[in-house]
Amino acid sequence: MKPDRRQRGTGPTESGAAPSAGGAFWSVDAASARAIVIRVKAVPGARADQIVGLLGDRLKVRVAAPPEDGRANDAICQLIARTLGVAVRSVTLISGHSSPLKSVRVEAAAGTIDPAALAGGSSRLGR
């Protein structure tokens, strides 16, 4: 029997720990209190790079890059880094490399990451 798709995101995170303090689309990384994990719904091939807003328990992100050779994944990481004001090297794709449902880890100094900046939506950055 296949699991009910509506139940996704309510169980353990990729690291095996239950989701901890966070919003609907993000949680504190169980491996490091200096990092958060953001659950993303990716839409590659859009007109421009844009954080649309919340879609269920995920952050909907549109990127202009095609889903080929990891270009869309790189664009998602760059968009999230620019929006949060962190270095691109601090943003890592941890799951969903070939799926539209992804998990992205953002590491920065404690208390400096504001995921609410992502949830507002309409963060549009043209290419």
CYANA upper distance limits for C-alpha pairs under 8 A (distance plus 0.5 A):
  3 PRO  CA      7 GLN  CA      8.09
  4 ASP  CA      8 ARG  CA      8.08
  7 GLN  CA     11 GLY  CA      8.41
  9 GLY  CA     13 THR  CA      8.10
  9 GLY  CA     57 ASP  CA      7.46
 10 THR  CA     19 PRO  CA      8.43
 11 GLY  CA     18 ALA  CA      6.96
 11 GLY  CA     19 PRO  CA      7.98
 12 PRO  CA     16 GLY  CA      5.76
 12 PRO  CA     17 ALA  CA      5.72
 12 PRO  CA     18 ALA  CA      4.82
 12 PRO  CA     19 PRO  CA      6.71
 13 THR  CA     17 ALA  CA      6.12
 13 THR  CA     18 ALA  CA      6.41
 13 THR  CA     19 PRO  CA      6.50
 14 GLU  CA     95 SER  CA      8.21
 15 SER  CA     30 ALA  CA      7.41
 15 SER  CA     31 ALA  CA      7.97
 17 ALA  CA     30 ALA  CA      6.81
 19 PRO  CA     27 SER  CA      6.38
 19 PRO  CA     28 VAL  CA      7.86
 19 PRO  CA     30 ALA  CA      8.48
 20 SER  CA     27 SER  CA      6.13
 20 SER  CA     28 VAL  CA      6.32
 20 SER  CA     29 ASP  CA      8.39
 20 SER  CA     30 ALA  CA      8.16
 21 ALA  CA     27 SER  CA      6.37
 21 ALA  CA     28 VAL  CA      6.63
 22 GLY  CA     26 TRP  CA      6.02
 22 GLY  CA     27 SER  CA      4.83
 22 GLY  CA     28 VAL  CA      6.76
 23 GLY  CA     27 SER  CA      6.98
 24 ALA  CA     56 GLY  CA      8.32
 24 ALA  CA     57 ASP  CA      5.60
 24 ALA  CA     58 ARG  CA      7.69
 25 PHE  CA     38 ILE  CA      6.40
 25 PHE  CA     39 ARG  CA      5.86
 25 PHE  CA     40 VAL  CA      8.11
 25 PHE  CA     54 LEU  CA      8.02
 25 PHE  CA     57 ASP  CA      5.32
 25 PHE  CA     58 ARG  CA      5.18
 25 PHE  CA     59 LEU  CA      6.52
 26 TRP  CA     36 ILE  CA      7.16
 26 TRP  CA     37 VAL  CA      5.94
 26 TRP  CA     38 ILE  CA      4.84
 26 TRP  CA     39 ARG  CA      6.52
 26 TRP  CA     58 ARG  CA      8.45
 26 TRP  CA    115 PRO  CA      7.95
 27 SER  CA     36 ILE  CA      6.06
 27 SER  CA     37 VAL  CA      5.87
 27 SER  CA     38 ILE  CA      7.26
 28 VAL  CA     32 SER  CA      8.27
 28 VAL  CA     33 ALA  CA      6.85
 28 VAL  CA     35 ALA  CA      6.67
 28 VAL  CA     36 ILE  CA      4.85
 28 VAL  CA     37 VAL  CA      6.67
 29 ASP  CA     33 ALA  CA      6.66
 29 ASP  CA     34 ARG  CA      8.20
 29 ASP  CA     35 ALA  CA      5.89
 29 ASP  CA     36 ILE  CA      5.34
 29 ASP  CA     37 VAL  CA      6.16
 29 ASP  CA    105 ARG  CA      8.15
 33 ALA  CA    110 ALA  CA      7.67
 34 ARG  CA    107 GLU  CA      6.29
 34 ARG  CA    108 ALA  CA      6.34
 34 ARG  CA    109 ALA  CA      6.36
 34 ARG  CA    110 ALA  CA      5.47
 34 ARG  CA    111 GLY  CA      8.39
 35 ALA  CA    105 ARG  CA      7.14
 35 ALA  CA    106 VAL  CA      5.88
 35 ALA  CA    107 GLU  CA      4.64
 35 ALA  CA    108 ALA  CA      6.75
 35 ALA  CA    110 ALA  CA      8.26
 36 ILE  CA    105 ARG  CA      6.22
 36 ILE  CA    106 VAL  CA      5.88
 36 ILE  CA    107 GLU  CA      7.10
 37 VAL  CA    103 SER  CA      6.91
 37 VAL  CA    104 VAL  CA      6.02
 37 VAL  CA    105 ARG  CA      4.96
 37 VAL  CA    106 VAL  CA      6.87
 38 ILE  CA     58 ARG  CA      8.20
 38 ILE  CA     59 LEU  CA      8.06
 38 ILE  CA    103 SER  CA      6.11
 38 ILE  CA    104 VAL  CA      5.62
 38 ILE  CA    105 ARG  CA      6.83
 38 ILE  CA    106 VAL  CA      8.19
 39 ARG  CA     57 ASP  CA      7.83
 39 ARG  CA     58 ARG  CA      5.49
 39 ARG  CA     59 LEU  CA      6.72
 39 ARG  CA    101 LEU  CA      7.89
 39 ARG  CA    102 LYS  CA      6.40
 39 ARG  CA    103 SER  CA      5.10
 39 ARG  CA    104 VAL  CA      6.97
 40 VAL  CA     58 ARG  CA      5.51
 40 VAL  CA     59 LEU  CA      5.19
 40 VAL  CA     60 LYS  CA      6.38
 40 VAL  CA     61 VAL  CA      7.30
 40 VAL  CA    100 PRO  CA      8.27
 40 VAL  CA    101 LEU  CA      6.33
 40 VAL  CA    102 LYS  CA      5.52
 40 VAL  CA    103 SER  CA      6.45
 40 VAL  CA    104 VAL  CA      7.79
 41 LYS  CA     55 LEU  CA      8.18
 41 LYS  CA     58 ARG  CA      6.43
 41 LYS  CA     59 LEU  CA      6.40
 41 LYS  CA     60 LYS  CA      5.20
 41 LYS  CA     61 VAL  CA      6.66
 41 LYS  CA    100 PRO  CA      5.98
 41 LYS  CA    101 LEU  CA      5.34
 41 LYS  CA    102 LYS  CA      6.85
 42 ALA  CA     60 LYS  CA      6.60
 42 ALA  CA     61 VAL  CA      5.63
 42 ALA  CA     62 ARG  CA      6.54
 42 ALA  CA     63 VAL  CA      8.16
 42 ALA  CA     76 ILE  CA      8.32
 42 ALA  CA    100 PRO  CA      5.25
 42 ALA  CA    101 LEU  CA      6.93
 42 ALA  CA    102 LYS  CA      7.72
 43 VAL  CA     60 LYS  CA      8.00
 43 VAL  CA     61 VAL  CA      6.61
 43 VAL  CA     62 ARG  CA      5.10
 43 VAL  CA     63 VAL  CA      6.82
 43 VAL  CA    100 PRO  CA      7.32
 44 PRO  CA     62 ARG  CA      6.33
 44 PRO  CA     63 VAL  CA      5.46
 44 PRO  CA     64 ALA  CA      6.43
 44 PRO  CA     65 ALA  CA      6.41
 44 PRO  CA     66 PRO  CA      5.97
 44 PRO  CA     67 PRO  CA      6.43
 44 PRO  CA     72 ALA  CA      6.45
 45 GLY  CA     62 ARG  CA      8.12
 45 GLY  CA     63 VAL  CA      6.59
 45 GLY  CA     64 ALA  CA      5.06
 45 GLY  CA     65 ALA  CA      5.93
 45 GLY  CA     66 PRO  CA      5.43
 45 GLY  CA     67 PRO  CA      7.86
 46 ALA  CA     62 ARG  CA      6.33
 46 ALA  CA     63 VAL  CA      5.87
 46 ALA  CA     64 ALA  CA      4.94
 46 ALA  CA     65 ALA  CA      7.96
 47 ARG  CA     63 VAL  CA      7.96
 47 ARG  CA     64 ALA  CA      5.95
 48 ALA  CA     62 ARG  CA      7.68
 48 ALA  CA     63 VAL  CA      6.39
 48 ALA  CA     64 ALA  CA      5.51
 48 ALA  CA    124 ARG  CA      7.66
 48 ALA  CA    125 LEU  CA      7.02
 48 ALA  CA    126 GLY  CA      5.34
 48 ALA  CA    127 ARG  CA      6.68
 49 ASP  CA     61 VAL  CA      8.14
 49 ASP  CA     62 ARG  CA      5.98
 49 ASP  CA     63 VAL  CA      4.60
 49 ASP  CA     64 ALA  CA      6.06
 49 ASP  CA     75 ALA  CA      8.32
 49 ASP  CA     79 LEU  CA      7.60
 49 ASP  CA    124 ARG  CA      6.51
 49 ASP  CA    125 LEU  CA      5.74
 49 ASP  CA    126 GLY  CA      6.23
 49 ASP  CA    127 ARG  CA      7.50
 50 GLN  CA     61 VAL  CA      6.41
 50 GLN  CA     62 ARG  CA      5.57
 50 GLN  CA     63 VAL  CA      6.80
 50 GLN  CA     79 LEU  CA      8.24
 50 GLN  CA    121 GLY  CA      8.47
 50 GLN  CA    122 SER  CA      6.99
 50 GLN  CA    123 SER  CA      6.00
 50 GLN  CA    124 ARG  CA      4.78
 50 GLN  CA    125 LEU  CA      6.47
 50 GLN  CA    126 GLY  CA      8.38
 51 ILE  CA     59 LEU  CA      8.05
 51 ILE  CA     60 LYS  CA      6.73
 51 ILE  CA     61 VAL  CA      5.04
 51 ILE  CA     62 ARG  CA      6.74
 51 ILE  CA    118 LEU  CA      7.47
 51 ILE  CA    121 GLY  CA      5.75
 51 ILE  CA    122 SER  CA      6.24
 51 ILE  CA    123 SER  CA      5.61
 51 ILE  CA    124 ARG  CA      6.96
 52 VAL  CA     59 LEU  CA      8.04
 52 VAL  CA     60 LYS  CA      5.93
 52 VAL  CA     61 VAL  CA      6.25
 52 VAL  CA     62 ARG  CA      7.52
 52 VAL  CA    121 GLY  CA      5.06
 52 VAL  CA    122 SER  CA      5.80
 52 VAL  CA    123 SER  CA      7.57
 53 GLY  CA     59 LEU  CA      6.20
 53 GLY  CA     60 LYS  CA      6.05
 53 GLY  CA     61 VAL  CA      7.99
 53 GLY  CA    118 LEU  CA      7.72
 53 GLY  CA    119 ALA  CA      5.75
 53 GLY  CA    120 GLY  CA      6.49
 53 GLY  CA    121 GLY  CA      4.43
 53 GLY  CA    122 SER  CA      7.48
 54 LEU  CA     58 ARG  CA      6.33
 54 LEU  CA     59 LEU  CA      5.17
 54 LEU  CA     60 LYS  CA      6.35
 54 LEU  CA    119 ALA  CA      6.67
 54 LEU  CA    121 GLY  CA      7.96
 55 LEU  CA     59 LEU  CA      6.41
 55 LEU  CA     60 LYS  CA      6.37
 59 LEU  CA    118 LEU  CA      8.30
 59 LEU  CA    119 ALA  CA      7.50
 61 VAL  CA     76 ILE  CA      7.68
 62 ARG  CA     76 ILE  CA      8.46
 63 VAL  CA     72 ALA  CA      7.00
 63 VAL  CA     75 ALA  CA      6.93
 63 VAL  CA     76 ILE  CA      7.13
 64 ALA  CA     72 ALA  CA      8.02
 64 ALA  CA     75 ALA  CA      8.47
 64 ALA  CA    127 ARG  CA      8.08
 65 ALA  CA     71 ARG  CA      6.34
 65 ALA  CA     72 ALA  CA      5.35
 65 ALA  CA     75 ALA  CA      7.10
 66 PRO  CA     71 ARG  CA      6.85
 66 PRO  CA     72 ALA  CA      6.08
 67 PRO  CA     71 ARG  CA      6.66
 67 PRO  CA     72 ALA  CA      5.55
 67 PRO  CA     73 ASN  CA      8.07
 68 GLU  CA     72 ALA  CA      7.54
 70 GLY  CA     74 ASP  CA      6.72
 70 GLY  CA     97 HIS  CA      8.03
 71 ARG  CA     75 ALA  CA      6.70
 72 ALA  CA     76 ILE  CA      6.68
 73 ASN  CA     77 CYS  CA      6.86
 73 ASN  CA     93 LEU  CA      7.82
 73 ASN  CA     97 HIS  CA      7.63
 74 ASP  CA     78 GLN  CA      6.68
 75 ALA  CA     79 LEU  CA      6.57
 76 ILE  CA     80 ILE  CA      6.67
 77 CYS  CA     81 ALA  CA      6.58
 77 CYS  CA     88 VAL  CA      7.19
 77 CYS  CA     91 VAL  CA      6.23
 77 CYS  CA     92 THR  CA      7.26
 77 CYS  CA     93 LEU  CA      7.74
 77 CYS  CA    104 VAL  CA      8.08
 78 GLN  CA     82 ARG  CA      6.65
 78 GLN  CA     88 VAL  CA      6.17
 78 GLN  CA     91 VAL  CA      8.27
 79 LEU  CA     83 THR  CA      6.62
 79 LEU  CA    125 LEU  CA      8.31
 80 ILE  CA     84 LEU  CA      6.59
 80 ILE  CA     91 VAL  CA      8.08
 80 ILE  CA    118 LEU  CA      8.21
 81 ALA  CA     85 GLY  CA      6.28
 81 ALA  CA     86 VAL  CA      5.54
 81 ALA  CA     87 ALA  CA      6.46
 81 ALA  CA     88 VAL  CA      5.78
 81 ALA  CA     90 SER  CA      8.06
 81 ALA  CA     91 VAL  CA      6.87
 82 ARG  CA     86 VAL  CA      7.00
 82 ARG  CA     87 ALA  CA      8.16
 82 ARG  CA     88 VAL  CA      8.17
 83 THR  CA    117 ALA  CA      7.64
 83 THR  CA    118 LEU  CA      7.38
 83 THR  CA    123 SER  CA      7.99
 84 LEU  CA    113 ILE  CA      7.11
 84 LEU  CA    114 ASP  CA      7.27
 84 LEU  CA    115 PRO  CA      7.89
 84 LEU  CA    117 ALA  CA      7.30
 84 LEU  CA    118 LEU  CA      7.90
 86 VAL  CA     90 SER  CA      7.15
 86 VAL  CA    108 ALA  CA      7.62
 87 ALA  CA     91 VAL  CA      7.87
 90 SER  CA    105 ARG  CA      8.41
 90 SER  CA    106 VAL  CA      6.13
 90 SER  CA    107 GLU  CA      5.66
 90 SER  CA    108 ALA  CA      7.30
 91 VAL  CA    104 VAL  CA      7.26
 91 VAL  CA    105 ARG  CA      6.17
 91 VAL  CA    106 VAL  CA      5.06
 91 VAL  CA    107 GLU  CA      7.10
 92 THR  CA    104 VAL  CA      6.08
 92 THR  CA    105 ARG  CA      5.63
 92 THR  CA    106 VAL  CA      7.03
 93 LEU  CA     97 HIS  CA      7.73
 93 LEU  CA    102 LYS  CA      7.85
 93 LEU  CA    103 SER  CA      6.63
 93 LEU  CA    104 VAL  CA      4.96
 93 LEU  CA    105 ARG  CA      6.77
 94 ILE  CA    102 LYS  CA      8.16
 94 ILE  CA    103 SER  CA      6.15
 94 ILE  CA    104 VAL  CA      6.12
 94 ILE  CA    105 ARG  CA      6.99
 95 SER  CA    102 LYS  CA      5.99
 95 SER  CA    103 SER  CA      5.66
 95 SER  CA    104 VAL  CA      7.73
 96 GLY  CA    100 PRO  CA      7.30
 96 GLY  CA    101 LEU  CA      6.23
 96 GLY  CA    102 LYS  CA      4.75
 96 GLY  CA    103 SER  CA      7.01
 97 HIS  CA    102 LYS  CA      7.47
108 ALA  CA    112 THR  CA      7.05
108 ALA  CA    113 ILE  CA      7.12
109 ALA  CA    113 ILE  CA      8.13
114 ASP  CA    118 LEU  CA      8.41
115 PRO  CA    119 ALA  CA      7.32
116 ALA  CA    120 GLY  CA      7.15
118 LEU  CA    123 SER  CA      8.14
